[in-house]
Amino acid sequence: MPLYYYLVARPARYSVDELLDAAAALLAGDGPAAVSMSAVARAVGAPSGSVYHRFPTRAALCGELWMRTEERFQSGFADALASPGDTTERCVAAARFAVQWCREHPVKAQVLLAGADALDRAAWPEPSVPHVPPPGSNLKRVEFCALSGDFPNQFCTQHVEGWFIPGVSPIKTCDVHREVLVDVASGLRVPLDDGTRQLRREVYEFWPGEFLTLFEQAGIPRRVPPPFLPNNGSELASRSGQKPVIVSPSKKEIVLASTKRIPLRAKAEGDVREIFWFAGKQFVGKAAPNQVVEWTATAGDYEITALDDHGRADSHSVTVR
C-alpha cells in the first residue's frame, strides 16, 4: 500500500449532516423512540462505529439533531420578524414563513413538533445554560407548554422553559390539551360517564380553527378530538367550551351594500365541525370553521349570529348601507 495512504487522512464516508438527516427521517416516520444509534447506522448503511465516532451517546445525537433543526428554523423566522412593515405585517410574515418552512421541510418540522423533551433533553451533554438577566431585573424563568406557549395544565406532557415578566406577561393556562371520555366500542366522544358504556380517558388537542388550517397547510397532523356520539353530546357541550367568536364582519361595522358579498368568518373550538350563520332569523349558510360564508345582503340593520354544531353561539349587530 502506498506510503501516502498512511500520511493523508481519509475523508469521512458519513458526514454529521447525513447521520442527522437519517435520525430526522426515523423520527418523522415512527416517532422519537425510533431514533437509536443502530437504527441511524442501518439507515445510512454505515457501521455503528461511524455513528459513535461522531456522537458518543444517543443523547448527544438527539441534542445535535434538535439544535441543528431549531437553529435553521429560527434563522429564517428571525429574518421574517425583522422584515419591513409594522408589527402586524411582521407577525404575518413570520407566520407565513413558519407555514412555508414546514411545507418545504416536513421531516424537520416533525422534529420541532416532537419537542426537545421527547428527545431526552435532560440527558444532552453540556446543556445550554440559560441567559442570566442582570441583578434586579423583573424576570422569572418558568415552564410553559411546548405546544401552546401558555402555562402548562395537568395534561401538558411537553414543557419548555422561558422568561416571564411578573405583572406584565399574560397569565394564561393552556386550554389546548384537554382530557375527554371516549366510548371504547365506537371511538366517539361522550360528555359524561353514565355507567352504560365502557369508556377510556384520552387527552386531545383543542386548537382554534385557523390554527388547524395552518397545520393542515403545513402537512402537520394534530390529535384532534373525535366527534360526540350521536344524541349524547350537544346539550352538555353547549354549556362548556368556548363559543364561536365572529371576526368578520366586526361588531357594529357599517358595510356598504355595493360590496355585494360580505364574508362571514368566526373562530371556533377545535371540536367544532360546522358553523351555521344567520342574519336575524334568516339562515345564510353553513361552513367548516376554517371556511368563509359569503352573504349577499341588502341595506338594513342586522343581528349576525354564528352558531356552532354544539349549540354555542356569538352574535353582534351589523349595518349594511
C-alpha positions in Angstrom: 0.0 0.0 0.0 1.4 3.5 -0.9 3.0 5.5 1.9 0.8 8.5 1.3 -2.2 6.3 2.3 -0.9 6.5 5.9 0.1 10.1 5.8 -3.1 11.6 4.4 -6.2 11.4 6.4 -9.1 9.7 4.7 -12.2 11.8 4.3 -15.1 10.7 6.4 -17.6 8.5 4.5 -20.6 9.5 6.6 -21.0 13.2 7.4 -22.7 14.6 10.5 -25.5 16.0 8.4 -26.1 12.6 6.7 -26.4 11.0 10.1 -28.7 13.7 11.4 -30.8 13.6 8.3 -31.3 9.9 8.9 -32.2 10.5 12.5 -34.8 13.1 11.5 -36.3 10.7 8.9 -36.6 8.0 11.6 -38.4 10.4 14.0 -40.8 11.6 11.3 -41.6 8.0 10.3 -42.0 6.3 13.7 -41.6 8.9 16.4 -38.7 9.9 18.7 -38.3 6.4 20.1 -37.3 5.1 16.7 -34.1 7.2 16.8 -31.3 4.9 18.0 -27.7 4.6 17.2 -28.1 1.3 15.4 -31.2 2.5 13.5 -29.3 5.5 12.2 -26.4 3.3 11.2 -28.7 1.0 9.3 -30.5 3.9 7.6 -27.2 5.2 6.0 -25.6 1.8 5.6 -22.8 2.6 8.0 -21.2 0.5 10.7 -22.3 1.5 14.2 -18.8 2.7 15.0 -19.2 5.5 12.4 -22.2 6.9 14.4 -20.5 6.5 17.8 -17.3 8.2 16.4 -19.4 11.4 15.9 -21.9 11.0 18.7 -20.8 9.2 21.8 -24.3 8.6 23.0 -27.9 8.7 21.8 -28.4 11.8 23.9 -25.6 13.6 22.1 -27.2 12.6 18.7 -30.6 13.8 19.8 -29.3 17.0 21.2 -27.4 17.8 18.0 -30.5 16.9 15.9 -32.7 19.3 17.9 -30.1 22.2 17.9 -29.5 22.0 14.2 -33.2 21.9 13.3 -34.1 24.8 15.7 -31.2 27.0 14.5 -32.1 26.5 10.9 -35.8 27.4 11.5 -35.1 30.3 13.9 -32.7 31.9 11.4 -35.4 32.3 8.8 -38.1 33.1 11.4 -36.0 35.9 12.9 -35.5 37.4 9.4 -39.2 37.3 8.8 -39.8 39.2 12.1 -37.3 41.8 11.0 -38.9 42.3 7.6 -40.2 45.8 6.6 -43.6 46.9 7.8 -45.5 47.5 11.0 -45.8 45.0 13.9 -48.8 43.2 12.4 -47.2 42.9 9.0 -44.0 41.4 10.5 -46.0 38.9 12.6 -48.0 37.9 9.5 -44.7 37.5 7.6 -43.3 35.3 10.4 -46.5 33.2 10.5 -46.3 32.7 6.7 -42.6 31.8 6.9 -43.4 29.1 9.5 -46.1 27.5 7.3 -43.9 27.7 4.2 -40.9 26.3 6.1 -42.9 23.3 7.3 -44.2 22.7 3.8 -40.7 22.7 2.4 -39.2 20.7 5.3 -41.9 18.3 6.5 -39.4 15.9 8.1 -37.6 18.7 10.0 -41.0 20.1 11.0 -41.7 16.8 12.8 -38.6 17.2 14.8 -39.7 20.6 16.1 -43.2 19.3 16.7 -41.9 16.4 18.8 -40.2 18.8 21.1 -36.9 18.8 22.9 -38.2 16.8 25.9 -39.2 13.9 23.6 -35.6 13.8 22.5 -34.4 13.3 26.1 -33.2 16.9 26.6 -32.3 16.3 30.2 -29.6 13.8 29.1 -28.0 16.0 26.5 -24.3 16.6 27.1 -23.2 20.1 28.0 -26.7 21.5 28.3 -27.0 25.1 27.3 -27.1 27.5 30.3 -29.9 30.0 30.0 -29.1 33.7 29.9 -29.0 35.2 33.4 -30.6 38.6 33.5 -28.9 41.5 35.4 -29.5 41.7 39.1 -32.8 43.4 39.9 -34.4 42.6 36.6 -38.1 41.8 36.8 -37.7 38.4 35.1 -38.5 34.9 36.2 -37.8 31.7 34.4 -40.8 29.4 34.3 -42.1 26.4 32.4 -44.5 26.7 29.5 -46.5 24.2 27.5 -44.3 23.4 24.5 -47.2 23.5 22.1 -49.4 26.3 23.2 -46.8 28.6 24.9 -49.1 29.0 27.9 -48.6 27.8 31.5 -49.0 24.0 31.4 -52.0 22.3 32.8 -52.1 18.7 34.1 -52.4 17.2 30.7 -49.5 19.0 29.0 -46.7 16.4 28.7 -44.1 18.6 26.9 -42.7 21.6 28.7 -40.1 24.2 27.8 -38.5 26.9 29.9 -38.8 30.6 29.1 -38.8 34.0 30.7 -41.8 35.5 32.5 -42.2 39.2 33.5 -44.4 39.3 36.6 -47.1 41.9 36.3 -46.6 42.3 32.6 -46.6 38.9 30.8 -50.1 37.4 30.3 -51.2 34.7 32.8 -53.0 32.1 30.8 -53.1 28.3 31.4 -53.0 26.1 28.4 -56.5 25.1 27.2 -55.3 23.2 24.1 -54.7 19.9 26.0 -57.9 18.5 27.5 -59.0 15.1 28.7 -62.2 13.7 27.2 -64.2 10.5 27.7 -64.2 8.1 24.7 -66.6 5.3 24.1 -64.4 2.2 23.6 -66.8 0.5 21.2 -67.3 3.4 18.7 -64.2 5.6 19.4 -66.5 8.5 19.7 -66.7 11.1 22.4 -69.2 11.2 25.3 -69.9 14.1 27.7 -70.1 12.0 30.9 -69.9 8.5 32.4 -73.4 7.3 32.9 -72.3 3.8 33.6 -73.9 2.3 30.4 -70.7 2.1 28.3 -67.1 1.1 28.6 -65.1 4.3 28.4 -61.5 5.4 28.4 -59.9 8.8 29.2 -57.7 10.3 26.5 -56.1 13.7 26.0 -56.7 15.6 22.8 -55.7 18.9 21.3 -58.4 21.6 21.0 -56.9 24.1 18.5 -58.9 27.1 17.1 -60.0 26.5 13.5 -57.4 28.9 12.0 -54.6 27.1 13.7 -55.8 23.7 12.4 -55.9 25.3 8.9 -52.2 26.3 9.2 -51.3 22.8 10.5 -53.1 21.2 7.6 -51.4 23.5 5.1 -48.0 22.7 6.6 -48.8 18.9 6.5 -48.6 18.6 10.3 -51.2 16.3 11.7 -52.8 17.1 15.1 -54.5 14.9 17.6 -58.0 16.5 17.4 -60.9 15.2 19.5 -63.4 12.7 17.9 -67.0 13.9 17.4 -69.6 13.2 20.0 -71.6 10.0 20.0 -75.0 10.9 18.3 -77.6 12.2 20.8 -75.1 12.2 23.6 -73.1 15.5 23.5 -74.6 18.7 22.2 -76.5 19.7 25.3 -73.6 19.4 27.7 -71.1 20.7 25.1 -73.2 23.9 24.8 -72.6 24.6 28.5 -68.9 24.0 28.3 -66.1 25.1 26.0 -65.8 28.4 24.2 -68.5 29.8 21.9 -67.5 31.0 18.4 -66.1 34.4 18.0 -67.2 36.4 15.0 -64.2 38.0 13.3 -65.9 39.2 10.1 -67.7 41.4 9.9 -66.7 43.2 13.1 -69.1 44.3 15.8 -71.2 47.4 14.8 -69.4 47.5 11.4 -71.0 49.5 8.7 -70.8 47.6 5.4 -71.5 49.0 2.0 -74.2 47.1 0.1 -72.1 47.7 -3.0 -69.7 45.2 -1.6 -72.2 42.6 -2.9 -70.8 39.7 -1.0 -69.9 40.1 2.7 -67.6 37.5 4.1 -68.7 35.8 7.3 -66.0 34.1 9.4 -65.6 33.1 13.0 -63.1 31.5 15.3 -64.2 28.3 16.9 -63.2 25.5 19.2 -61.2 22.6 17.9 -64.1 20.2 18.3 -66.4 22.2 16.0 -67.1 20.7 12.6 -69.7 23.3 11.3 -70.8 26.8 11.9 -74.3 27.9 11.0 -74.8 31.6 10.0 -78.0 33.7 10.5 -78.9 37.3 9.6 -81.7 37.9 12.1 -83.9 34.9 11.7 -82.8 34.2 8.1 -80.5 31.3 7.6 -77.5 32.4 5.5 -75.4 29.3 5.2 -73.0 26.9 6.9 -69.4 26.0 6.6 -66.4 24.5 8.4 -64.7 26.8 10.9 -61.8 27.4 8.5 -64.1 28.4 5.7 -65.8 31.7 4.8 -69.5 32.0 4.0 -70.4 34.8 1.6 -73.5 36.7 2.4 -75.4 38.7 -0.1 -77.2 41.4 1.8 -79.4 44.4 1.1 -79.4 47.6 3.0 -80.6 47.4 6.6 -79.6 46.7 10.3 -78.9 43.0 11.1 -78.1 40.8 14.0 -75.5 38.4 12.7 -75.3 35.0 14.6 -72.7 32.3 14.3 -74.0 29.0 15.9 -71.7 26.0 16.1 -72.7 22.4 16.0 -72.7 22.1 19.8 -75.3 24.9 20.3 -72.8 27.6 21.3 -73.4 31.0 19.6 -72.0 34.5 19.2 -73.8 37.4 17.7 -73.5 41.1 17.1 -75.1 43.9 15.1 -74.0 45.0 11.6 -75.3 47.8 9.4 -75.4 47.4 5.6 -75.8 50.7 3.7 
